[in-house]
Amino acid sequence: MSDNFDVLIEQYTADGGGKIVLDLGAGEGKYSLKLARLGFRVLAVDLDTERLEKLREQAKRQGFDIQTQQSDVRNFDLTKQQYDFIVAVNSLHFLEKSEALDVIRRLHGALRAQGKLLMSVHHQSGKLFEHYKSHNSMIEPGSFVISPDKVISFFTEDEIKAALKGMKIDYLGVEQFTDQSKNQNVIYLLARKIGN
Ligand SMILES: C[S@@+](CC[C@H](N)C(=O)[O-])C[C@H]1O[C@@H](n2cnc3c(N)ncnc32)[C@H](O)[C@@H]1O
């Protein structure tokens, strides 16, 4: 994760006390724990029960009460409750692009007025994208099969902006991020819901 983005997150979450955050694809809880520390009440959702177990252990050790729900984000009911803050960092690009964009379009309805969204996904550029483009089969433009039951998707800024109708984008940047010696370009986004 980019250092710049971490600084922006701190500014974005300064008014966290008591607010409700939904962390989609929370994994072991890097952001859930960070936000719990800032005073948010967190619901962490992930497909992977082992990662959620680790998140709960960490939360317990650090004295936080974080709710967890094992669910595929594609099936998670986004109409049941509205949140002050939704986080989807480094998770939605593990869906086929059309499915990820469908989830992103529905986030608007799951946010309270002025609710905020913090998201990062792979950008459709750079070495990682070129690698998958030349080595893997493409199931839809920008989505590649990486194993029999796994895909990875790469997005353009315009695709993300179009999916965020009704949201004001406070920050959208593409930055290079190096993970396991692979350079990847990542879209970092901060947005808020306007109107109801
Ligand atoms: C690279 S980790 C990122 C975790 C965390 N957001 C972070 O930034 O540290 C991606 C997470 O997305 C989860 N994930 C992938 N596909 C998912 C899906 N369809 N529904 C829910 N979670 C999913 C994985 O289980 C994994 O925990």
The ligand as an ORCA input file, in Angstrom:
! r2SCAN-3c Opt
* xyz 0 1
  C      -4.966     -9.439     -0.796
  S      -6.167     -9.730      0.440
  C      -6.475     -8.082      1.046
  C      -6.971     -8.086      2.453
  C      -7.148     -6.700      3.101
  N      -8.196     -5.930      2.451
  C      -5.846     -5.920      3.112
  O      -5.740     -4.931      2.383
  O      -4.933     -6.326      3.837
  C      -7.645    -10.062     -0.532
  C      -8.797    -10.606      0.284
  O      -9.974    -10.657     -0.519
  C     -10.680    -11.831     -0.171
  N     -11.588    -12.185     -1.262
  C     -11.264    -12.542     -2.522
  N     -12.375    -12.811     -3.223
  C     -13.433    -12.606     -2.394
  C     -14.825    -12.722     -2.543
  N     -15.380    -13.103     -3.695
  N     -15.620    -12.442     -1.480
  C     -15.058    -12.074     -0.289
  N     -13.737    -11.933     -0.092
  C     -12.927    -12.209     -1.135
  C      -9.599    -12.852      0.057
  O     -10.055    -13.961      0.815
  C      -8.543    -12.034      0.779
  O      -8.691    -12.090      2.167
*
